[in-house]
Amino acid sequence: MDTKKEQERSQLHATIWRIANDLRGSVDGWDFKQYVLGFLFYRFISENLTNYINNEERRTGANDFNYSSLSDDAAEFGRTETVKDKGFYILPSELFENVRKKAKSDQNLNETLSGIFRNIEGSAKGSESEEDISGLFDDIDVNSNKLGATVTKRNELLVKLLEAIGDLPLGKYEDNTIDAFGDAYEYLMTMYASNAGKSGGEFFTPQEVSELLTKITIVGKTEVNKVYDPAAGSGSLLLKFAKVLGKENVRQGFYGQEINLTTYNLARINMFLHDINYEKFNISHGDTLLDPQHWDDEPFDAIVSNPPYSIKWDGDSNPILINDPRFSPAGVLAPKSKADLAFTMHMLSWLSTTGTAAIVEFPGVLYRGGAEQKIRKYLIDNNFVDAVIQLPPDLFFGTSIATCIIVLKKSKKVNATLFIDASAEFVRSGNKNKLSEVNRTKILEAFTAREDAEHFAKLVPNEDIAGNDYNIAVSSYIEAEDTREVVNISELNADIKQIVAKQSELRTAIDAIIADIEGTDE
């Protein structure tokens, strides 16, 4: 591990933590997240754009060229070309560093920022990037009472925000700040999610779980065509592929859909902060089960997801759904009160023939009866379930439940399903359990080897699963290790006899001492 990099990272995290606490004041942490992330994004795209234009100019020999010191009029010449390449445009006077310089003396700072955010979004209008940029600043309401009761108070906080985000030690953009910006985003999300209870856990998957899911889907591959998450949250699962494979090895890009508008904006911001250009990602807003947005882009080579657990959906109250090609093959719809297996069927439908899907699931889907049992029958009889991995409890923000991972494949060679019991594979970290690198490696090695390992892994023929009513709970196939101590009763009785005798001796001795003391007192 690169110690220097780790030191820089710890320093960055400590600074972010301080900023978030110093600035928050009366603003609830979960709400305030939007402002910290929004300003981080504003700084990032300002530096990213400046660096891009400077490099282009310097290539033509203008070594002293600096975009940030141009006049707005002089900068207009590059607008069309730059929007085509970068997806947006920011005039020099509206760049983060220039606004920050004047912030203290700008009595209309809230209006200035509001106008700039509008202009950045407006710069993409009518271009290919319009959909990726539109609404990105919607959640950063600089006129909100949450920031302060008066304009003056609001502006004071906005100045502090600009200063604090500007002071973040993210290095010069050209010296590889990509990791630093992305890392700052991930750390902020982790920090807010862990403090926000349920509202945070719903759309933030811990890094270690993301990494395991990613590595499961790319076993034996060095590149993939397209990656997809139908419940994308803040996009962190998708972006793990950029980290693990290198973003150039996700050839056609990152696709996802998210129902929550704020989270959808965060996912797009997250893409930019990890330097994924607008043409390499396609994140859509909406309900994946009822209104999926990527019919024209499927199938996908790798699908990873941590969909919401046991949420309500239309199910059989909507007559159209049973004829939907995603759900109809199973002949039955997931129950109205539990959409888990509807997400699973959707992902299976959009998986390429050589692809892999790794899905975090609520444990009930493995053994509940009724419609869910019929869907499992369809999945097992058609040999689509590659593996079921039982995870430890208390890994996720907002819930301590022990979830599992279901791995789907369409082209399995062996008519059997691998079960892995990783319920004891964790280290305790703070108030949560964590999958360490050792834990993840052990799970991945068992997943790749597909061999029986006592108390840990078992390859079960699908006919045995059918004989067990299509129950796919890991505990039905892997016997937990008995860690109880074997006790020899005769030895134990002999020990107890000795203890009782010793106790009796001590009691007599104590009585004698007390009698002696009492005799002396007289």
C-alpha positions in Angstrom: 0.0 0.0 0.0 1.3 3.5 -0.9 2.0 5.0 2.6 2.3 8.6 1.1 -1.1 8.2 -0.6 -2.7 6.8 2.6 -1.3 9.7 4.6 -2.7 12.2 2.0 -6.0 10.4 2.2 -6.2 10.5 6.0 -5.3 14.2 5.9 -8.0 14.9 3.3 -10.6 13.0 5.4 -9.7 14.8 8.6 -10.0 18.2 6.8 -13.4 17.2 5.3 -14.7 16.1 8.7 -13.6 19.4 10.2 -15.2 21.4 7.4 -18.5 19.6 7.6 -18.7 20.0 11.3 -17.6 23.7 11.4 -19.9 24.7 8.7 -23.0 22.8 9.4 -24.3 24.8 12.4 -28.0 24.6 12.3 -28.3 22.8 8.9 -29.1 19.2 9.3 -26.1 17.0 8.2 -28.0 15.1 5.6 -29.4 18.3 4.1 -26.0 20.0 4.3 -24.4 17.2 2.3 -26.0 18.7 -0.8 -24.1 22.0 -0.3 -20.7 20.5 0.5 -20.9 18.0 -2.5 -22.4 20.7 -4.8 -19.5 23.1 -4.1 -17.0 20.3 -4.4 -18.5 19.6 -7.8 -18.4 23.3 -8.8 -14.7 23.5 -7.9 -14.0 20.3 -9.8 -15.6 21.2 -13.0 -14.0 24.7 -12.9 -10.5 23.2 -12.5 -11.2 20.4 -14.9 -12.3 22.9 -17.6 -9.5 25.3 -17.0 -6.9 22.6 -17.2 -8.5 21.2 -20.4 -8.5 24.6 -22.2 -5.0 25.5 -21.0 -3.6 22.2 -22.3 -5.3 22.7 -25.7 -3.8 26.2 -26.0 -0.4 25.2 -24.8 -0.3 22.4 -27.3 -0.3 25.2 -30.0 2.6 26.9 -28.4 0.9 29.5 -26.1 2.9 28.5 -23.0 1.8 31.4 -20.8 -1.9 31.0 -21.6 -4.2 30.9 -18.6 -7.9 30.5 -19.1 -8.9 31.8 -15.7 -7.3 35.3 -16.4 -9.1 35.8 -19.7 -12.0 38.3 -20.0 -15.4 36.8 -20.6 -15.6 38.3 -24.0 -12.3 36.8 -25.1 -13.3 33.4 -23.7 -16.5 33.2 -25.9 -14.4 32.0 -28.9 -14.0 28.5 -27.5 -17.5 27.9 -26.3 -19.0 25.6 -29.0 -15.9 23.4 -29.4 -15.5 23.0 -25.6 -19.2 22.1 -25.0 -18.8 19.4 -27.7 -15.8 17.9 -25.9 -16.5 18.6 -22.2 -20.3 18.9 -22.2 -20.5 22.3 -20.5 -18.8 25.7 -20.4 -17.9 28.2 -17.7 -16.8 31.8 -18.4 -13.6 32.9 -16.6 -15.4 35.3 -14.2 -17.7 32.4 -13.2 -15.0 29.9 -12.4 -14.8 28.7 -8.8 -11.4 30.3 -8.0 -12.5 33.8 -9.4 -15.8 33.8 -7.6 -14.0 32.7 -4.4 -11.6 35.7 -4.6 -14.5 38.2 -4.7 -16.9 36.3 -2.4 -16.3 38.4 0.8 -17.0 41.7 -0.9 -19.9 40.4 -3.0 -23.1 41.4 -1.2 -25.2 39.5 -3.7 -23.2 36.4 -3.5 -26.3 34.2 -3.4 -27.6 35.7 -6.6 -24.1 35.5 -8.2 -23.9 31.8 -7.5 -27.5 31.1 -8.5 -26.9 32.8 -11.9 -23.6 30.9 -12.4 -25.3 27.5 -11.7 -28.0 28.4 -14.2 -25.4 29.5 -16.8 -23.4 26.2 -16.4 -26.6 24.1 -16.9 -27.7 26.5 -19.7 -24.3 26.0 -21.5 -25.3 22.4 -22.4 -28.8 23.3 -23.8 -29.3 21.9 -27.2 -26.1 19.8 -27.1 -25.6 16.1 -26.6 -24.7 16.6 -23.0 -27.9 18.5 -22.1 -29.5 15.5 -20.3 -26.3 14.8 -18.3 -25.9 18.4 -17.1 -29.5 19.5 -16.6 -30.7 19.9 -13.0 -27.3 19.1 -11.5 -27.4 22.2 -9.2 -31.1 21.8 -8.3 -30.4 20.7 -4.8 -28.0 23.5 -4.0 -30.5 26.2 -3.1 -28.4 29.2 -2.2 -31.5 31.1 -1.2 -32.7 28.5 1.3 -33.7 29.5 4.8 -31.7 26.4 5.9 -28.5 28.4 5.3 -29.7 31.3 7.4 -32.7 33.5 8.1 -31.4 36.6 6.2 -29.5 37.1 3.0 -26.5 38.4 5.0 -26.4 35.2 7.1 -26.8 33.0 4.0 -24.0 34.8 2.3 -21.7 34.5 5.3 -22.2 30.7 5.2 -21.7 30.6 1.4 -18.4 32.5 1.8 -17.3 29.9 4.4 -18.3 27.1 2.0 -16.3 28.5 -0.9 -13.2 29.1 1.4 -13.5 25.6 3.0 -13.9 23.7 -0.3 -11.2 25.9 -1.9 -8.8 25.0 0.9 -9.3 21.3 0.5 -5.9 19.8 -0.1 -6.8 18.2 -3.5 -3.5 19.2 -5.2 -3.2 20.8 -8.6 -5.7 19.2 -11.0 -3.1 18.2 -13.5 -1.1 16.4 -10.7 -3.8 13.7 -10.6 -6.5 15.2 -8.4 -9.0 12.8 -10.0 -8.6 10.3 -7.2 -8.6 13.1 -4.6 -11.9 14.5 -5.8 -13.6 11.1 -6.2 -12.2 10.1 -2.8 -13.5 13.2 -1.1 -16.9 12.5 -2.5 -16.9 8.9 -1.3 -15.7 9.9 2.1 -18.4 12.5 2.4 -21.0 10.0 1.4 -19.8 7.5 3.9 -19.6 10.1 6.6 -23.1 11.4 6.0 -24.6 7.9 5.5 -23.2 6.6 8.8 -24.6 9.6 10.6 -27.9 9.6 8.8 -29.2 6.2 9.8 -31.7 4.7 7.4 -31.9 7.6 5.0 -28.2 7.2 4.3 -28.1 3.4 4.0 -30.7 3.3 1.3 -28.4 4.5 -1.3 -24.9 4.1 -0.2 -23.2 0.7 -0.4 -20.0 0.5 1.7 -16.8 0.5 -0.4 -15.8 -3.1 0.6 -19.1 -4.6 -0.5 -18.9 -2.6 -3.8 -15.5 -4.0 -4.4 -16.6 -7.6 -3.8 -19.6 -7.3 -6.1 -17.5 -5.7 -8.8 -14.8 -8.4 -8.6 -17.4 -11.2 -8.7 -18.7 -9.9 -12.0 -15.3 -9.6 -13.7 -13.7 -12.9 -12.7 -11.4 -13.9 -15.7 -12.0 -10.5 -17.5 -9.7 -7.5 -18.0 -12.4 -5.4 -19.7 -16.1 -5.2 -20.0 -18.4 -3.7 -22.6 -21.0 -1.9 -20.4 -21.9 -1.9 -16.7 -25.3 -1.3 -15.3 -27.1 -0.7 -11.9 -30.9 -0.5 -12.0 -31.0 1.1 -8.5 -27.9 3.2 -9.0 -28.1 5.4 -5.8 -25.1 7.7 -5.7 -23.3 5.7 -8.4 -20.6 4.3 -6.2 -21.2 0.7 -7.3 -20.8 1.5 -11.0 -17.7 3.6 -10.3 -15.9 0.7 -8.6 -15.4 -0.7 -12.1 -13.4 2.4 -13.0 -11.2 1.8 -10.0 -10.9 -2.0 -10.3 -10.5 -2.3 -14.1 -9.5 1.2 -15.1 -12.2 3.4 -16.7 -10.8 2.9 -20.2 -11.6 -0.9 -19.8 -15.3 -0.2 -19.4 -15.5 0.3 -23.1 -19.0 1.7 -23.7 -19.6 3.2 -20.3 -21.6 3.3 -17.2 -25.4 3.0 -17.1 -27.9 3.3 -14.3 -31.3 4.4 -13.2 -32.3 6.0 -9.9 -35.8 6.8 -8.6 -34.9 9.5 -6.0 -34.3 12.9 -7.7 -31.7 14.1 -5.3 -29.8 10.9 -5.4 -30.0 10.8 -9.2 -28.3 14.2 -9.2 -25.6 13.0 -6.8 -24.9 10.0 -9.1 -24.3 12.2 -12.1 -22.1 14.5 -10.0 -20.2 11.5 -8.8 -19.5 10.5 -12.4 -18.0 13.9 -13.2 -16.0 13.9 -9.9 -14.4 10.6 -11.0 -13.6 12.2 -14.4 -16.0 10.1 -16.3 -16.9 12.4 -19.3 -20.6 12.9 -20.2 -20.6 10.6 -23.2 -19.3 7.7 -21.1 -22.2 7.6 -18.7 -26.0 7.4 -19.0 -27.7 7.8 -15.7 -31.5 8.1 -15.9 -34.2 9.2 -13.4 -37.3 7.2 -12.8 -38.8 3.9 -11.6 -36.8 1.0 -13.1 -39.5 -1.6 -12.5 -42.4 0.4 -14.2 -40.5 2.7 -16.5 -37.1 1.3 -17.4 -34.9 3.8 -19.3 -32.3 1.6 -21.0 -34.2 -0.7 -23.4 -32.0 0.5 -26.2 -28.7 -0.1 -24.3 -29.2 -3.6 -22.9 -27.8 -6.2 -22.7 -25.1 -5.5 -20.2 -21.9 -7.5 -19.5 -21.8 -6.7 -15.8 -24.7 -5.8 -13.5 -24.2 -4.8 -9.9 -26.9 -3.6 -7.6 -28.0 -3.1 -4.0 -31.8 -2.5 -4.7 -34.1 -1.3 -1.9 -35.2 -4.2 0.3 -38.8 -5.5 0.2 -40.4 -2.3 -1.1 -44.0 -2.2 -2.5 -44.6 -2.2 -6.2 -47.6 -2.6 -8.5 -47.2 -6.4 -9.0 -50.3 -8.1 -10.2 -52.5 -5.1 -9.7 -51.0 -3.8 -13.0 -52.3 -6.1 -15.8 -49.5 -4.9 -18.2 -46.6 -6.3 -16.0 -47.3 -10.0 -16.5 -46.7 -9.6 -20.2 -43.6 -7.5 -19.7 -40.7 -9.5 -21.3 -38.6 -8.9 -18.2 -41.1 -10.6 -15.8 -43.2 -12.9 -18.0 -40.7 -15.8 -18.3 -41.3 -16.8 -14.6 -45.0 -17.0 -15.2 -45.7 -15.1 -11.9 -44.9 -11.6 -10.6 -43.0 -10.8 -7.3 -45.5 -10.0 -4.5 -46.9 -6.5 -4.3 -45.4 -6.0 -0.9 -41.9 -7.3 -1.8 -40.3 -6.1 -5.1 -37.0 -7.8 -4.5 -37.3 -10.6 -7.1 -38.8 -8.1 -9.6 -35.5 -6.4 -9.6 -33.7 -9.8 -9.9 -35.9 -10.7 -12.9 -35.2 -7.3 -14.5 -31.5 -7.7 -14.1 -31.5 -11.3 -15.5 -33.5 -10.1 -18.5 -30.9 -7.4 -19.3 -27.8 -9.5 -18.7 -25.7 -10.5 -21.7 -25.3 -14.2 -22.4 -21.6 -14.0 -21.2 -22.3 -11.5 -18.4 -22.6 -11.8 -14.7 -24.9 -10.0 -12.3 -24.2 -9.7 -8.5 -27.1 -8.5 -6.4 -27.4 -7.7 -2.7 -30.6 -9.3 -1.5 -32.8 -9.3 1.6 -32.5 -12.8 3.1 -36.2 -13.6 2.9 -36.1 -13.9 -0.9 -34.1 -17.1 -0.4 -36.7 -19.1 1.4 -40.2 -17.4 1.4 -43.0 -19.4 -0.2 -45.7 -18.3 -2.7 -44.8 -16.3 -5.8 -41.2 -15.9 -4.6 -40.8 -19.7 -4.5 -42.2 -20.0 -8.0 -39.7 -17.3 -9.3 -36.8 -19.2 -7.6 -38.1 -22.4 -9.3 -37.8 -20.7 -12.6 -34.3 -19.4 -11.8 -33.0 -22.8 -10.6 -34.7 -25.0 -13.2 -33.1 -22.8 -15.9 -29.7 -22.9 -14.2 -29.4 -19.1 -13.9 -28.3 -18.9 -10.3 -24.5 -19.2 -10.2 -23.9 -18.6 -6.5 -25.6 -17.5 -3.2 -23.2 -15.9 -0.7 -24.4 -15.3 2.9 -22.8 -12.1 4.2 -22.1 -11.1 7.8 -24.6 -9.0 9.7 -24.3 -5.2 10.3 -22.3 -4.3 7.1 -24.7 -1.6 5.8 -25.6 1.8 7.0 -29.1 2.0 8.5 -29.6 -1.7 9.0 -27.9 -4.5 11.0 -29.5 -7.3 9.0 -27.3 -10.0 7.4 -27.9 -9.7 3.7 -26.7 -12.1 0.9 -25.5 -11.8 -2.6 -27.2 -13.7 -5.5 -25.0 -14.1 -8.6 -26.7 -14.7 -11.9 -25.3 -16.1 -15.1 -27.0 -17.2 -18.4 -24.4 -19.6 -19.8 -23.4 -21.9 -16.9 -21.8 -25.2 -17.9 -22.6 -27.2 -14.8 -26.2 -27.7 -13.5 -25.4 -26.8 -9.9 -25.4 -23.8 -7.6 -22.5 -22.7 -5.4 -23.3 -21.8 -1.8 -20.8 -19.8 0.3 -21.3 -19.1 4.0 -19.3 -15.9 4.6 -21.3 -14.9 7.7 -18.2 -15.0 9.9 -16.0 -13.1 7.4 -15.7 -9.7 8.9 -13.7 -7.4 11.1 -15.3 -4.9 13.5 -14.6 -1.3 12.6 -16.2 1.5 14.7 -19.8 0.7 15.1 -20.1 -1.5 11.9 -18.7 -4.7 10.6 -16.4 -4.5 7.6 -15.2 -7.0 4.9 -11.4 -6.8 5.1 -9.2 -7.5 2.1 -8.5 -11.0 3.6 -12.3 -11.6 4.0 -13.0 -10.5 0.4 -10.1 -12.6 -1.0 -11.3 -15.7 0.8 -14.9 -15.2 -0.6 -13.6 -14.6 -4.1 -11.2 -17.6 -4.1 -14.1 -19.9 -3.0 -16.3 -18.3 -5.7 -13.7 -18.9 -8.4 -12.7 -22.4 -7.3 -16.3 -23.7 -7.0 -15.2 -26.6 -4.8 -16.6 -27.8 -1.5 -14.8 -26.4 1.6 -16.0 -27.6 5.0 -18.4 -25.2 6.8 -17.7 -22.6 4.0 -18.5 -23.6 0.5 -20.6 -26.3 -1.2 -21.5 -26.9 -4.8 -25.1 -28.3 -4.8 -26.8 -30.0 -7.8 -29.9 -28.1 -8.8 -32.0 -31.3 -8.5 -31.2 -31.3 -4.7 -32.4 -27.7 -4.5 -35.6 -28.7 -6.3 -35.9 -31.5 -3.8 -35.6 -28.9 -1.0 -38.6 -26.9 -2.3 -36.3 -24.4 -4.1 -35.0 -23.0 -0.8 -31.7 -21.4 -1.5 -30.8 -20.2 2.0 -27.1 -20.9 2.5 -27.7 -22.5 6.0 -29.8 -25.2 4.3 -26.7 -26.5 2.5 -23.7 -25.6 4.6 -23.5 -26.8 8.2 -22.2 -24.1 10.5 -19.0 -25.0 12.4 -19.6 -26.0 15.9 -17.3 -23.8 18.0 -18.6 -25.1 21.3 -16.0 -26.6 23.6 -16.2 -30.4 24.2 -16.6 -30.9 27.9 -15.6 -34.1 29.8 -18.4 -34.5 32.4 -16.3 -36.8 34.7 -13.4 -34.4 34.8 -15.7 -31.5 35.4 -17.4 -33.3 38.3 -14.0 -34.1 39.8 -13.0 -30.4 39.4 -16.2 -29.3 41.1 -15.6 -31.7 44.0 -12.2 -30.2 44.5 -13.5 -26.7 44.4 -16.2 -27.5 47.0 -13.7 -29.1 49.3 -11.4 -26.1 48.9 -14.3 -23.8 49.6 -15.1 -25.7 52.8 -11.5 -25.4 53.9 -11.5 -21.6 53.3 -14.8 -21.2 55.1 -13.4 -23.0 58.2 -10.3 -20.9 58.1 -12.3 -17.7 57.8 -14.6 -18.7 60.7 -11.5 -19.3 62.9 -10.0 -15.9 62.0 -13.3 -14.2 62.8 -13.6 -16.1 66.2 -10.0 -15.1 67.0 -10.7 -11.4 66.2 -13.9 -11.4 68.3 -12.0 -13.0 71.2 -9.3 -10.3 71.0 -12.0 -7.5 71.0 -13.3 -8.8 74.3 
